[in-house]
Amino acid sequence: MNADQKPARASAAAEPIVSLKNIDIRYGNFHAIKNVSLDVYRGEVVAMVGPSGAGKSTLLRAINMLETPVSGTLKVGNFSFTLDHELSQKELLLLRRSTGMVFQQFNLFPHMTVEKNISLPQMRVLGRSKEEADKVTARLLERVQLADKAKSYPARLSGGQQQRIAIARALALDPQVMLFDEPTSALDPELGLEVLAVMRELANDGMTMIVVTHEIAFAAEVADRVIVMADGEIIEQGTPEEVIRNPRLPRTQKFFRAILDRH
């Protein structure tokens, strides 16, 4: 399915499931994120692209407070937070239970089996019994086509398999939105395709996703909206057709031209 055939999954008339308003992030004198606002709607797939150091990962990590804004407001699902104070542990728990995060590195526990890596967070965070958690784990391992690896340890898996396990672990907590921070950047291209296939299926199933990626072909095919960041700001956004194929700003044109020249 190409971008022109992709069904509309989100309605702009709906209430956003993620809303960032006037987000500012500073590290000393360095202004990493400059008064950024962004709404993401239920079922929407948003790809964030741009040059290295643009602030993409920083903005993504602010959604579940792995990076701390100095000001602004954040809404995820039914929870809204003003970010001019340190969030309480209860507020952080509510926020992080609503978001599933997949990182560049897989962050699996090496001393635990695949099954335990996915089941244990469900038991600790959601209070599921071991039997219930293991049932969810088995279902998700089928979904990422790794049912035969339940008793394996992470060191016995390829990087692509480990990243698919990390996706299953995030999904097991029933998040309202999935956040992906360059999920294929640590993988060889062939292994990256395995991960992108799982993400493509999630998108087709209606999962709300915000993806920081350098995989422009994937963004063109799967994203409902592409956001280009530079110097801590959103400089252009729109459909893949508008932004990738017909960028409006010279800065965006230069960015995509450099990518095409490299390939």
Secondary structure by P-SEA (a helix, b strand, c coil): cccccccccccccccccbbbcbbbbbccccccccbbbbbbcccbbbbbbbccccaaaaaaaaccccccccbbbbbcccccccccccccaaaaaaaaaabbbbcccccccccccaaaaaaaaaaaaccccaaaaaaaaaaaaaaaccccccccccccccaaaaaaaaaaaaacccccbbbbccccccccaaaaaaaaaaaaaaaaaccbbbbbccaaaaaaccccbbbbbccccccccccccccccccccaaaaaaaaaaaaac
